[in-house]
Amino acid sequence: MRTKTLVPGLRNSDNIRIRFCDADISVYMTVKGALEGFGKVAHSIAVESALKALGGVKLDPGAAGAAGFYHSFVVNQYGVLTGWGDNQEGQLVNYTGENNSFGEFTGIWENTTVGKLSGIKKISTNYLHNLVILSNDTISGWGGNEEGQVAGETGFNDNNFLFTGIWSNSKVSSLTGVNNISAGAYHSLALLNNGKVTGWGNNEYNQAFGGNNLTGCQSISAGGHHSLSILNISSGKVTGWGDNEYGQALSGNNLTGVKQVSAGYLHSFALLHNGRVTGWGWNDDGQVAGIKNKNNSTGIFTGKWSDTPVGKLTGVKSIHAGWFHTLALLENNKITGWGLNNVGQINENISYNDSQGMFTGNWNSTAVGVFENVLFLDTSYQNTIAFKQYPITSNPWNKKEITGWGVS
């Protein structure tokens, strides 16, 4: 039996209701009849935190939101952030003192350092840390700083490896003219307005510092222990550095005509100007090719790319490499995905998985497969978020929807 109730502490005039269904919570929100939001989280406290700043969500690709390990964020039209999900390691608000027994933050979002941030232009989130570009083209960050992936130093970490020093005194805060950011698993990258790349955090495989001498870069992406960049927008040449055990860093270095790169945990993808994609690296879960029967003994795809389901894709708008899965936003504003789906991170219906958790069903017959009018997509470990625009014929108030799947 479904029960409807308002989230504690929210005004009736906010017209927010929660629909409880099995173990999940579906949250619907309408603000002044103009916006509808939807999210999936594990407990009602996190729902309240998630909804407080969703009014007027800014649907700007690259700035609208980000999916982390077990947490997510969105940015509204005023550059103000709200987040939801796991805070066991302080990845949500940079401290754990107001967590409940589930590891959820139960305090007042607007009173946190993160909740007080404004003027946010872009956000990038990965394992346990988060980075944002502010309106003055500088960086702020929070979350796990065990390897200095947030602040560029570890001397002011607490026992949870959270940076607790004065941010304006940190090494990363001194970066100016920042055009883009990318949070990897334990390292971070920034692309400056002058086309230079700088990195910080774990550098065991040279994944952080390996791009520091590059110039003329147009795009960056930080993965598990490797990094990617597009060197020149006219040639679209890819370069990679860092861990290359499965070819994930260097195998794409001869590619040209690329307009976007995305580094996963052990695999990589490039979106070409012709709307096709190519991938490389570890394919043990089908995250590269969408099939794994042509892998060698180390899990690297060795078949003919054009014969794979992914190689046949056309009309791709953006590509998003997760940890062991991949999602693509198509030009028709629909989503497709492939790879590991053990917790529904590419598609909520896990009944189509094989015995190893790889999705093998008919994509177009699934809930995610029939999504339309998707404007934004992001994915990480086992968590995916998307923004949808309702069709204008049935949407006189310009309603928009935030939806998520996977571990919530």
QUIGI-V216921 format. One record per helix or strand. SS is the DSSP state (@ for helix, = for strand). FROM is the first residue (numbers start at 0). TO is the last residue. If there is no record, write none. Layout:
ss	from	to
SS	FROM	TO
SS	FROM	TO
This chain:
ss	from	to
=	3	4
@	11	13
=	15	20
=	23	30
=	34	40
@	43	50
=	56	56
=	64	66
=	70	75
=	80	84
=	98	98
=	104	104
@	108	110
=	119	124
=	128	133
=	138	143
=	156	156
=	161	162
@	166	168
@	171	173
=	177	182
=	186	191
=	196	200
=	218	221
=	225	229
=	237	241
=	257	262
=	266	271
=	276	281
=	294	294
=	299	300
@	304	306
=	315	320
=	324	329
=	334	339
@	349	351
=	352	352
=	357	358
@	362	364
@	367	369
=	373	378
=	382	388
@	391	393
=	399	405
